[in-house]
């Protein structure tokens, strides 16, 4: 079940690396005389993707934590029933 989420994170990582490389290549060139709106747009797009990836990682962390808690509770319940 987590494989889909992990693959999405891998894909995001690859896309972010490609966007960073494109941004680095763009910044290596002299800036045009007009305002660098495209550079700002590229950096904003990168920031948005990184934040979205961080949110997905946080969601995955909560999901994993919840599963661990559910398994722990399920393992503890039979022990409590034996005592009563």
C-alpha positions as CSV (number, residue, x, y, z in Angstrom):
1,X,0.0,0.0,0.0
2,X,2.8,2.4,0.8
3,X,4.5,1.5,-2.5
4,X,2.3,3.9,-4.4
5,X,3.1,6.8,-2.1
6,X,6.8,6.0,-2.1
7,X,6.8,5.9,-5.9
8,X,5.1,9.3,-6.0
9,X,7.8,10.7,-3.7
10,X,10.5,9.2,-6.0
11,X,8.8,10.8,-9.0
12,X,8.6,14.1,-7.2
13,X,12.3,13.9,-6.2
14,X,13.2,13.3,-9.9
15,X,11.1,16.1,-11.1
16,X,12.4,18.5,-8.5
17,X,16.0,17.6,-9.4
18,X,15.3,18.2,-13.1
19,X,13.7,21.6,-12.3
20,X,16.7,22.5,-10.1
21,X,19.0,21.6,-13.0
22,X,17.0,23.7,-15.4
23,X,17.0,26.6,-13.0
24,X,20.8,26.3,-12.5
25,X,21.3,26.3,-16.2
26,X,19.1,29.3,-16.5
27,X,20.9,31.2,-13.8
28,X,24.2,30.4,-15.4
29,X,23.2,32.6,-18.3
30,X,23.4,36.4,-18.1
31,X,20.1,37.9,-16.9
32,X,18.1,39.7,-19.6
33,X,17.8,43.4,-19.3
34,X,14.0,43.1,-18.5
35,X,13.0,41.9,-15.0
36,X,13.7,38.1,-14.5
37,X,10.0,37.2,-14.1
38,X,10.6,33.7,-15.5
39,X,13.3,33.0,-13.0
40,X,11.0,34.1,-10.2
41,X,8.2,31.9,-11.6
42,X,10.5,28.9,-11.8
43,X,11.7,29.3,-8.2
44,X,8.1,29.7,-7.0
45,X,7.1,26.5,-8.9
46,X,10.0,24.7,-7.3
47,X,9.0,26.0,-3.8
48,X,5.4,24.9,-4.4
49,X,6.5,21.4,-5.4
50,X,8.8,21.0,-2.5
51,X,6.1,22.1,-0.1
52,X,3.6,19.6,-1.7
53,X,6.2,16.9,-1.3
54,X,6.7,17.8,2.3
55,X,3.0,17.6,3.0
56,X,2.8,14.1,1.4
57,X,5.7,13.0,3.5
58,X,4.0,14.3,6.6
59,X,0.8,12.5,5.6
60,X,2.7,9.3,5.1
61,X,4.4,9.7,8.5
62,X,1.0,10.1,10.2
63,X,-0.4,7.1,8.3
64,X,2.5,4.9,9.4
65,X,2.3,6.1,13.0
66,X,-1.5,5.3,13.0
67,X,-0.9,1.8,11.7
68,X,1.8,1.2,14.3
69,X,-0.6,2.4,17.0
70,X,-3.4,0.2,15.7
71,X,-1.2,-2.8,15.7
72,X,0.1,-2.1,19.2
73,X,-3.5,-1.7,20.5
74,X,-4.6,-4.9,18.7
75,X,-1.7,-6.8,20.3
76,X,-2.5,-5.4,23.7
77,X,-6.2,-6.2,23.7
78,X,-5.8,-10.0,23.9
79,X,-3.5,-9.5,26.9
80,X,-6.0,-7.3,28.7
81,X,-8.9,-9.8,28.1
82,X,-6.9,-12.6,29.7
83,X,-6.5,-10.6,32.9
84,X,-10.2,-9.9,33.3
